[in-house]
Amino acid sequence: RDMEAEMKRLRLELKQTMEMYSNACKEALTAKQK
């Protein structure tokens, strides 16, 4: 029962991390183009 909540939390954290990472990559690319 707790395992399911833990998996949901981890998945949400992973999603946020991936979004932050892709945003950082986009910013790095736009910085290179300037």
PyMOL commands that set and color helices and strands:
alter all, ss='L'
color gray80, all
select helices_A, chain A and resi 2-33
alter helices_A, ss='H'
color red, helices_A
deselect
rebuild
show_as cartoon
